[in-house]
Amino acid sequence: MVETGIPAATDEDNLTDEQKKIIADQRLKDLKAKNYLFQAIDRSILETILKKDTTKDIWDSLKQKYQGTTRVKFAQLQALRKEFEILHMKEKESVNVYFA
């Protein structure tokens, strides 16, 4: 459901019962997948995706937000590495505070 989404039916009146059943099953699967995503996502991020209609829309939004280019990822890695290298325990700082 995340990759393919739900096919849009333009006129549900002209569909057969079998086609309506398939669409209803797909909508149910989409709702289940959406529920799983809502349960797994942090509340701060959840507020930004509540307006999305389908699981595919939610997934694409998250993918766009968190997928960076190689340069961006490399720059973030360098910044974290530098932060780690300069990390040291200050005088009069307890071990518990340092680790926290």
N, CA, C and O atoms as a printed pandas DataFrame, in Angstrom:
     atom_number atom_name residue_name chain_id  residue_number  x_coord  y_coord  z_coord
0              1         N          MET        A               1    0.818   -1.191    0.000
1              2        CA          MET        A               1    0.000    0.000    0.000
2              3         C          MET        A               1    0.864    1.257    0.000
3              4         O          MET        A               1    0.489    2.284   -0.566
4              5         N          VAL        A               2    2.016    1.160    0.639
5              6        CA          VAL        A               2    2.902    2.312    0.732
6              7         C          VAL        A               2    3.470    2.668   -0.636
7              8         O          VAL        A               2    3.586    3.846   -0.972
8              9         N          GLU        A               3    3.817    1.678   -1.412
9             10        CA          GLU        A               3    4.448    1.934   -2.707
10            11         C          GLU        A               3    3.444    2.169   -3.824
11            12         O          GLU        A               3    3.680    3.008   -4.694
12            13         N          THR        A               4    2.335    1.451   -3.821
13            14        CA          THR        A               4    1.404    1.533   -4.941
14            15         C          THR        A               4    0.230    2.454   -4.682
15            16         O          THR        A               4   -0.260    3.105   -5.605
16            17         N          GLY        A               5   -0.229    2.520   -3.445
17            18        CA          GLY        A               5   -1.384    3.353   -3.129
18            19         C          GLY        A               5   -2.675    2.691   -3.573
19            20         O          GLY        A               5   -2.693    1.525   -3.968
20            21         N          ILE        A               6   -3.746    3.452   -3.501
21            22        CA          ILE        A               6   -5.065    2.965   -3.910
22            23         C          ILE        A               6   -5.388    3.562   -5.265
23            24         O          ILE        A               6   -5.280    4.774   -5.452
24            25         N          PRO        A               7   -5.787    2.720   -6.219
25            26        CA          PRO        A               7   -6.183    3.289   -7.514
26            27         C          PRO        A               7   -7.453    4.124   -7.351
27            28         O          PRO        A               7   -8.389    3.715   -6.664
28            29         N          ALA        A               8   -7.477    5.276   -7.978
29            30        CA          ALA        A               8   -8.620    6.176   -7.853
30            31         C          ALA        A               8   -9.734    5.726   -8.784
31            32         O          ALA        A               8   -9.521    5.545   -9.982
32            33         N          ALA        A               9  -10.909    5.548   -8.228
33            34        CA          ALA        A               9  -12.084    5.205   -9.022
34            35         C          ALA        A               9  -12.863    6.488   -9.261
35            36         O          ALA        A               9  -13.274    7.161   -8.316
36            37         N          THR        A              10  -13.062    6.817  -10.519
37            38        CA          THR        A              10  -13.722    8.080  -10.839
38            39         C          THR        A              10  -15.229    8.002  -10.631
39            40         O          THR        A              10  -15.829    8.933  -10.095
40            41         N          ASP        A              11  -15.848    6.898  -11.051
41            42        CA          ASP        A              11  -17.296    6.777  -10.942
42            43         C          ASP        A              11  -17.637    5.410  -10.370
43            44         O          ASP        A              11  -17.625    4.406  -11.082
44            45         N          GLU        A              12  -17.938    5.381   -9.084
45            46        CA          GLU        A              12  -18.194    4.099   -8.428
46            47         C          GLU        A              12  -19.554    3.525   -8.783
47            48         O          GLU        A              12  -19.814    2.355   -8.503
48            49         N          ASP        A              13  -20.420    4.308   -9.388
49            50        CA          ASP        A              13  -21.743    3.803   -9.769
50            51         C          ASP        A              13  -21.664    2.810  -10.924
51            52         O          ASP        A              13  -22.507    1.921  -11.036
52            53         N          ASN        A              14  -20.668    2.954  -11.773
53            54        CA          ASN        A              14  -20.541    2.099  -12.953
54            55         C          ASN        A              14  -19.682    0.862  -12.706
55            56         O          ASN        A              14  -19.411    0.106  -13.639
56            57         N          LEU        A              15  -19.255    0.648  -11.475
57            58        CA          LEU        A              15  -18.389   -0.493  -11.166
58            59         C          LEU        A              15  -19.231   -1.724  -10.840
59            60         O          LEU        A              15  -20.365   -1.622  -10.372
60            61         N          THR        A              16  -18.641   -2.886  -11.100
61            62        CA          THR        A              16  -19.308   -4.132  -10.730
62            63         C          THR        A              16  -19.144   -4.358   -9.236
63            64         O          THR        A              16  -18.344   -3.692   -8.580
64            65         N          ASP        A              17  -19.898   -5.289   -8.715
65            66        CA          ASP        A              17  -19.805   -5.602   -7.291
66            67         C          ASP        A              17  -18.414   -6.102   -6.925
67            68         O          ASP        A              17  -17.891   -5.799   -5.852
68            69         N          GLU        A              18  -17.826   -6.872   -7.834
69            70        CA          GLU        A              18  -16.478   -7.400   -7.581
70            71         C          GLU        A              18  -15.453   -6.272   -7.517
71            72         O          GLU        A              18  -14.574   -6.276   -6.655
72            73         N          GLN        A              19  -15.563   -5.311   -8.422
73            74        CA          GLN        A              19  -14.642   -4.181   -8.425
74            75         C          GLN        A              19  -14.827   -3.328   -7.167
75            76         O          GLN        A              19  -13.853   -2.842   -6.594
76            77         N          LYS        A              20  -16.085   -3.150   -6.739
77            78        CA          LYS        A              20  -16.345   -2.396   -5.515
78            79         C          LYS        A              20  -15.746   -3.111   -4.313
79            80         O          LYS        A              20  -15.214   -2.473   -3.404
80            81         N          LYS        A              21  -15.836   -4.453   -4.312
81            82        CA          LYS        A              21  -15.278   -5.233   -3.207
82            83         C          LYS        A              21  -13.759   -5.097   -3.179
83            84         O          LYS        A              21  -13.174   -4.960   -2.105
84            85         N          ILE        A              22  -13.119   -5.134   -4.333
85            86        CA          ILE        A              22  -11.660   -4.994   -4.414
86            87         C          ILE        A              22  -11.236   -3.619   -3.890
87            88         O          ILE        A              22  -10.268   -3.509   -3.137
88            89         N          ILE        A              23  -11.956   -2.584   -4.287
89            90        CA          ILE        A              23  -11.631   -1.228   -3.836
90            91         C          ILE        A              23  -11.832   -1.105   -2.330
91            92         O          ILE        A              23  -11.023   -0.482   -1.642
92            93         N          ALA        A              24  -12.916   -1.703   -1.814
93            94        CA          ALA        A              24  -13.163   -1.662   -0.369
94            95         C          ALA        A              24  -12.067   -2.400    0.391
95            96         O          ALA        A              24  -11.638   -1.941    1.450
96            97         N          ASP        A              25  -11.604   -3.543   -0.134
97            98        CA          ASP        A              25  -10.501   -4.278    0.495
98            99         C          ASP        A              25   -9.223   -3.456    0.498
99           100         O          ASP        A              25   -8.492   -3.438    1.488
100          101         N          GLN        A              26   -8.956   -2.776   -0.611
101          102        CA          GLN        A              26   -7.754   -1.955   -0.688
102          103         C          GLN        A              26   -7.826   -0.776    0.282
103          104         O          GLN        A              26   -6.823   -0.405    0.891
104          105         N          ARG        A              27   -9.011   -0.192    0.420
105          106        CA          ARG        A              27   -9.169    0.915    1.375
106          107         C          ARG        A              27   -8.960    0.429    2.805
107          108         O          ARG        A              27   -8.358    1.125    3.624
108          109         N          LEU        A              28   -9.461   -0.771    3.100
109          110        CA          LEU        A              28   -9.270   -1.346    4.431
110          111         C          LEU        A              28   -7.787   -1.598    4.704
111          112         O          LEU        A              28   -7.289   -1.300    5.790
112          113         N          LYS        A              29   -7.089   -2.148    3.710
113          114        CA          LYS        A              29   -5.647   -2.373    3.862
114          115         C          LYS        A              29   -4.919   -1.047    4.061
115          116         O          LYS        A              29   -3.989   -0.953    4.860
116          117         N          ASP        A              30   -5.352   -0.026    3.327
117          118        CA          ASP        A              30   -4.729    1.288    3.455
118          119         C          ASP        A              30   -4.946    1.850    4.855
119          120         O          ASP        A              30   -4.028    2.416    5.447
120          121         N          LEU        A              31   -6.154    1.695    5.384
121          122        CA          LEU        A              31   -6.436    2.176    6.734
122          123         C          LEU        A              31   -5.599    1.435    7.776
123          124         O          LEU        A              31   -5.128    2.036    8.741
124          125         N          LYS        A              32   -5.417    0.136    7.579
125          126        CA          LYS        A              32   -4.588   -0.637    8.516
126          127         C          LYS        A              32   -3.141   -0.160    8.465
127          128         O          LYS        A              32   -2.510    0.037    9.504
128          129         N          ALA        A              33   -2.617    0.025    7.252
129          130        CA          ALA        A              33   -1.235    0.492    7.105
130          131         C          ALA        A              33   -1.081    1.896    7.697
131          132         O          ALA        A              33   -0.071    2.202    8.330
132          133         N          LYS        A              34   -2.079    2.736    7.486
133          134        CA          LYS        A              34   -2.062    4.082    8.040
134          135         C          LYS        A              34   -2.039    4.027    9.571
135          136         O          LYS        A              34   -1.326    4.796   10.215
136          137         N          ASN        A              35   -2.809    3.130   10.134
137          138        CA          ASN        A              35   -2.835    2.948   11.580
138          139         C          ASN        A              35   -1.464    2.521   12.105
139          140         O          ASN        A              35   -0.998    3.027   13.126
140          141         N          TYR        A              36   -0.820    1.586   11.399
141          142        CA          TYR        A              36    0.520    1.148   11.807
142          143         C          TYR        A              36    1.511    2.308   11.764
143          144         O          TYR        A              36    2.342    2.449   12.661
144          145         N          LEU        A              37    1.428    3.128   10.738
145          146        CA          LEU        A              37    2.324    4.276   10.645
146          147         C          LEU        A              37    2.067    5.257   11.784
147          148         O          LEU        A              37    3.011    5.767   12.387
148          149         N          PHE        A              38    0.801    5.524   12.081
149          150        CA          PHE        A              38    0.475    6.448   13.166
150          151         C          PHE        A              38    0.993    5.939   14.505
151          152         O          PHE        A              38    1.419    6.732   15.345
152          153         N          GLN        A              39    0.960    4.635   14.711
153          154        CA          GLN        A              39    1.445    4.073   15.957
154          155         C          GLN        A              39    2.964    4.159   16.065
155          156         O          GLN        A              39    3.503    4.276   17.165
156          157         N          ALA        A              40    3.649    4.103   14.935
157          158        CA          ALA        A              40    5.112    4.061   14.945
158          159         C          ALA        A              40    5.760    5.441   14.913
159          160         O          ALA        A              40    6.942    5.576   15.230
160          161         N          ILE        A              41    5.009    6.452   14.537
161          162        CA          ILE        A              41    5.579    7.780   14.326
162          163         C          ILE        A              41    5.448    8.620   15.590
163          164         O          ILE        A              41    4.439    8.549   16.291
164          165         N          ASP        A              42    6.472    9.412   15.874
165          166        CA          ASP        A              42    6.492   10.306   17.025
166          167         C          ASP        A              42    5.388   11.363   16.905
167          168         O          ASP        A              42    5.006   11.751   15.801
168          169         N          ARG        A              43    4.890   11.817   18.036
169          170        CA          ARG        A              43    3.772   12.770   18.058
170          171         C          ARG        A              43    4.098   14.072   17.318
171          172         O          ARG        A              43    3.234   14.627   16.640
172          173         N          SER        A              44    5.326   14.559   17.441
173          174        CA          SER        A              44    5.692   15.818   16.786
174          175         C          SER        A              44    5.622   15.695   15.267
175          176         O          SER        A              44    5.265   16.653   14.581
176          177         N          ILE        A              45    5.959   14.531   14.746
177          178        CA          ILE        A              45    5.906   14.306   13.306
178          179         C          ILE        A              45    4.477   13.978   12.889
179          180         O          ILE        A              45    4.053   14.304   11.780
180          181         N          LEU        A              46    3.753   13.339   13.776
181          182        CA          LEU        A              46    2.388   12.920   13.495
182          183         C          LEU        A              46    1.511   14.111   13.125
183          184         O          LEU        A              46    0.662   14.005   12.240
184          185         N          GLU        A              47    1.708   15.232   13.789
185          186        CA          GLU        A              47    0.895   16.415   13.514
186          187         C          GLU        A              47    1.082   16.929   12.090
187          188         O          GLU        A              47    0.167   17.533   11.530
188          189         N          THR        A              48    2.243   16.701   11.502
189          190        CA          THR        A              48    2.488   17.193   10.149
190          191         C          THR        A              48    1.877   16.296    9.080
191          192         O          THR        A              48    1.686   16.733    7.945
192          193         N          ILE        A              49    1.567   15.049    9.426
193          194        CA          ILE        A              49    1.056   14.130    8.404
194          195         C          ILE        A              49   -0.407   13.751    8.608
195          196         O          ILE        A              49   -0.937   12.941    7.847
196          197         N          LEU        A              50   -1.063   14.307    9.601
197          198        CA          LEU        A              50   -2.461   13.964    9.851
198          199         C          LEU        A              50   -3.381   14.350    8.692
199          200         O          LEU        A              50   -4.434   13.740    8.510
200          201         N          LYS        A              51   -3.000   15.338    7.925
201          202        CA          LYS        A              51   -3.851   15.805    6.826
202          203         C          LYS        A              51   -3.710   14.957    5.565
203          204         O          LYS        A              51   -4.444   15.168    4.599
204          205         N          LYS        A              52   -2.789   14.013    5.557
205          206        CA          LYS        A              52   -2.596   13.157    4.389
206          207         C          LYS        A              52   -3.710   12.119    4.320
207          208         O          LYS        A              52   -4.127   11.577    5.343
208          209         N          ASP        A              53   -4.187   11.845    3.110
209          210        CA          ASP        A              53   -5.333   10.951    2.935
210          211         C          ASP        A              53   -4.969    9.476    2.904
211          212         O          ASP        A              53   -5.669    8.648    3.487
212          213         N          THR        A              54   -3.882    9.144    2.228
213          214        CA          THR        A              54   -3.548    7.728    2.046
214          215         C          THR        A              54   -2.183    7.419    2.636
215          216         O          THR        A              54   -1.392    8.312    2.941
216          217         N          THR        A              55   -1.934    6.130    2.784
217          218        CA          THR        A              55   -0.644    5.675    3.290
218          219         C          THR        A              55    0.477    6.091    2.356
219          220         O          THR        A              55    1.559    6.469    2.806
220          221         N          LYS        A              56    0.223    6.021    1.057
221          222        CA          LYS        A              56    1.243    6.411    0.081
222          223         C          LYS        A              56    1.617    7.883    0.257
223          224         O          LYS        A              56    2.794    8.236    0.198
224          225         N          ASP        A              57    0.611    8.746    0.474
225          226        CA          ASP        A              57    0.887   10.169    0.691
226          227         C          ASP        A              57    1.745   10.384    1.940
227          228         O          ASP        A              57    2.683   11.180    1.934
228          229         N          ILE        A              58    1.407    9.661    3.005
229          230        CA          ILE        A              58    2.178    9.760    4.248
230          231         C          ILE        A              58    3.608    9.305    4.017
231          232         O          ILE        A              58    4.555    9.981    4.419
232          233         N          TRP        A              59    3.763    8.155    3.367
233          234        CA          TRP        A              59    5.085    7.586    3.134
234          235         C          TRP        A              59    5.929    8.509    2.261
235          236         O          TRP        A              59    7.105    8.734    2.547
236          237         N          ASP        A              60    5.327    9.048    1.192
237          238        CA          ASP        A              60    6.068    9.951    0.313
238          239         C          ASP        A              60    6.497   11.214    1.059
239          240         O          ASP        A              60    7.596   11.725    0.841
240          241         N          SER        A              61    5.631   11.712    1.935
241          242        CA          SER        A              61    5.957   12.893    2.725
242          243         C          SER        A              61    7.128   12.617    3.663
243          244         O          SER        A              61    8.050   13.426    3.771
244          245         N          LEU        A              62    7.086   11.470    4.341
245          246        CA          LEU        A              62    8.182   11.103    5.243
246          247         C          LEU        A              62    9.473   10.865    4.471
247          248         O          LEU        A              62   10.554   11.255    4.913
248          249         N          LYS        A              63    9.350   10.228    3.325
249          250        CA          LYS        A              63   10.536    9.949    2.511
250          251         C          LYS        A              63   11.190   11.252    2.057
251          252         O          LYS        A              63   12.413   11.387    2.081
252          253         N          GLN        A              64   10.368   12.195    1.648
253          254        CA          GLN        A              64   10.901   13.483    1.194
254          255         C          GLN        A              64   11.551   14.238    2.353
255          256         O          GLN        A              64   12.578   14.894    2.177
256          257         N          LYS        A              65   10.954   14.141    3.520
257          258        CA          LYS        A              65   11.479   14.878    4.676
258          259         C          LYS        A              65   12.799   14.312    5.173
259          260         O          LYS        A              65   13.704   15.068    5.527
260          261         N          TYR        A              66   12.918   12.989    5.203
261          262        CA          TYR        A              66   14.087   12.372    5.830
262          263         C          TYR        A              66   15.124   11.834    4.859
263          264         O          TYR        A              66   16.220   11.463    5.281
264          265         N          GLN        A              67   14.816   11.782    3.595
265          266        CA          GLN        A              67   15.791   11.272    2.644
266          267         C          GLN        A              67   16.605   12.447    2.115
267          268         O          GLN        A              67   16.073   13.338    1.453
268          269         N          GLY        A              68   17.867   12.437    2.408
269          270        CA          GLY        A              68   18.732   13.518    1.969
270          271         C          GLY        A              68   19.672   13.054    0.874
271          272         O          GLY        A              68   19.796   11.859    0.607
272          273         N          THR        A              69   20.316   13.990    0.260
273          274        CA          THR        A              69   21.290   13.644   -0.749
274          275         C          THR        A              69   22.551   13.133   -0.064
275          276         O          THR        A              69   22.691   13.251    1.153
276          277         N          THR        A              70   23.437   12.586   -0.819
277          278        CA          THR        A              70   24.678   12.049   -0.280
278          279         C          THR        A              70   25.499   13.152    0.380
279          280         O          THR        A              70   26.110   12.931    1.425
280          281         N          ARG        A              71   25.515   14.325   -0.222
281          282        CA          ARG        A              71   26.281   15.444    0.341
282          283         C          ARG        A              71   25.741   15.857    1.706
283          284         O          ARG        A              71   26.507   16.116    2.635
284          285         N          VAL        A              72   24.424   15.915    1.818
285          286        CA          VAL        A              72   23.808   16.318    3.078
286          287         C          VAL        A              72   24.120   15.288    4.154
287          288         O          VAL        A              72   24.480   15.642    5.276
288          289         N          LYS        A              73   23.980   14.015    3.808
289          290        CA          LYS        A              73   24.272   12.955    4.771
290          291         C          LYS        A              73   25.738   12.996    5.195
291          292         O          LYS        A              73   26.049   12.810    6.371
292          293         N          PHE        A              74   26.637   13.239    4.243
293          294        CA          PHE        A              74   28.063   13.318    4.551
294          295         C          PHE        A              74   28.344   14.504    5.473
295          296         O          PHE        A              74   29.137   14.387    6.407
296          297         N          ALA        A              75   27.700   15.643    5.217
297          298        CA          ALA        A              75   27.900   16.826    6.053
298          299         C          ALA        A              75   27.385   16.570    7.474
299          300         O          ALA        A              75   28.023   16.965    8.450
300          301         N          GLN        A              76   26.230   15.909    7.582
301          302        CA          GLN        A              76   25.700   15.589    8.908
302          303         C          GLN        A              76   26.626   14.631    9.644
303          304         O          GLN        A              76   26.847   14.779   10.846
304          305         N          LEU        A              77   27.162   13.662    8.937
305          306        CA          LEU        A              77   28.090   12.713    9.545
306          307         C          LEU        A              77   29.348   13.420   10.025
307          308         O          LEU        A              77   29.841   13.127   11.114
308          309         N          GLN        A              78   29.867   14.334    9.240
309          310        CA          GLN        A              78   31.053   15.094    9.643
310          311         C          GLN        A              78   30.762   15.924   10.886
311          312         O          GLN        A              78   31.592   15.990   11.793
312          313         N          ALA        A              79   29.593   16.558   10.939
313          314        CA          ALA        A              79   29.238   17.377   12.094
314          315         C          ALA        A              79   29.132   16.512   13.348
315          316         O          ALA        A              79   29.593   16.911   14.418
316          317         N          LEU        A              80   28.531   15.339   13.223
317          318        CA          LEU        A              80   28.437   14.439   14.375
318          319         C          LEU        A              80   29.802   13.927   14.808
319          320         O          LEU        A              80   30.073   13.803   16.003
320          321         N          ARG        A              81   30.664   13.628   13.837
321          322        CA          ARG        A              81   32.010   13.161   14.155
322          323         C          ARG        A              81   32.787   14.242   14.889
323          324         O          ARG        A              81   33.480   13.952   15.864
324          325         N          LYS        A              82   32.681   15.488   14.432
325          326        CA          LYS        A              82   33.378   16.595   15.089
326          327         C          LYS        A              82   32.850   16.787   16.505
327          328         O          LYS        A              82   33.626   16.984   17.439
328          329         N          GLU        A              83   31.535   16.728   16.663
329          330        CA          GLU        A              83   30.933   16.863   17.984
330          331         C          GLU        A              83   31.415   15.760   18.920
331          332         O          GLU        A              83   31.657   16.008   20.101
332          333         N          PHE        A              84   31.552   14.557   18.402
333          334        CA          PHE        A              84   32.040   13.439   19.202
334          335         C          PHE        A              84   33.500   13.635   19.590
335          336         O          PHE        A              84   33.886   13.333   20.719
336          337         N          GLU        A              85   34.317   14.139   18.661
337          338        CA          GLU        A              85   35.739   14.323   18.930
338          339         C          GLU        A              85   35.991   15.379   20.000
339          340         O          GLU        A              85   36.933   15.250   20.782
340          341         N          ILE        A              86   35.166   16.418   20.047
341          342        CA          ILE        A              86   35.388   17.471   21.041
342          343         C          ILE        A              86   34.641   17.196   22.343
343          344         O          ILE        A              86   34.730   17.985   23.283
344          345         N          LEU        A              87   33.923   16.112   22.408
345          346        CA          LEU        A              87   33.189   15.751   23.603
346          347         C          LEU        A              87   34.160   15.312   24.691
347          348         O          LEU        A              87   34.960   14.399   24.486
348          349         N          HIS        A              88   34.090   15.952   25.825
349          350        CA          HIS        A              88   34.910   15.556   26.967
350          351         C          HIS        A              88   34.196   15.954   28.258
351          352         O          HIS        A              88   33.321   16.819   28.268
352          353         N          MET        A              89   34.587   15.313   29.317
353          354        CA          MET        A              89   33.965   15.543   30.609
354          355         C          MET        A              89   34.557   16.798   31.238
355          356         O          MET        A              89   35.776   16.965   31.280
356          357         N          LYS        A              90   33.698   17.667   31.721
357          358        CA          LYS        A              90   34.148   18.910   32.331
358          359         C          LYS        A              90   34.529   18.664   33.790
359          360         O          LYS        A              90   34.110   17.677   34.396
360          361         N          GLU        A              91   35.323   19.570   34.340
361          362        CA          GLU        A              91   35.674   19.466   35.755
362          363         C          GLU        A              91   34.417   19.609   36.594
363          364         O          GLU        A              91   33.504   20.354   36.239
364          365         N          LYS        A              92   34.376   18.900   37.697
365          366        CA          LYS        A              92   33.267   18.925   38.633
366          367         C          LYS        A              92   31.965   18.401   38.013
367          368         O          LYS        A              92   30.881   18.654   38.539
368          369         N          GLU        A              93   32.071   17.689   36.923
369          370        CA          GLU        A              93   30.887   17.098   36.292
370          371         C          GLU        A              93   30.847   15.618   36.654
371          372         O          GLU        A              93   31.836   14.904   36.486
372          373         N          SER        A              94   29.717   15.169   37.143
373          374        CA          SER        A              94   29.633   13.762   37.529
374          375         C          SER        A              94   29.524   12.879   36.278
375          376         O          SER        A              94   29.158   13.338   35.196
376          377         N          VAL        A              95   29.846   11.635   36.462
377          378        CA          VAL        A              95   29.788   10.681   35.359
378          379         C          VAL        A              95   28.367   10.545   34.844
379          380         O          VAL        A              95   28.148   10.456   33.636
380          381         N          ASN        A              96   27.398   10.528   35.755
381          382        CA          ASN        A              96   25.993   10.405   35.353
382          383         C          ASN        A              96   25.548   11.588   34.502
383          384         O          ASN        A              96   24.854   11.399   33.503
384          385         N          VAL        A              97   25.933   12.797   34.877
385          386        CA          VAL        A              97   25.579   13.985   34.112
386          387         C          VAL        A              97   26.260   13.946   32.755
387          388         O          VAL        A              97   25.645   14.296   31.748
388          389         N          TYR        A              98   27.516   13.528   32.709
389          390        CA          TYR        A              98   28.262   13.439   31.461
390          391         C          TYR        A              98   27.585   12.477   30.483
391          392         O          TYR        A              98   27.421   12.790   29.304
392          393         N          PHE        A              99   27.200   11.322   30.977
393          394        CA          PHE        A              99   26.564   10.329   30.103
394          395         C          PHE        A              99   25.162   10.749   29.691
395          396         O          PHE        A              99   24.700   10.395   28.607
396          397         N          ALA        A             100   24.491   11.495   30.539
397          398        CA          ALA        A             100   23.139   11.955   30.190
398          399         C          ALA        A             100   23.215   12.954   29.043
399          400         O          ALA        A             100   22.186   13.462   28.598
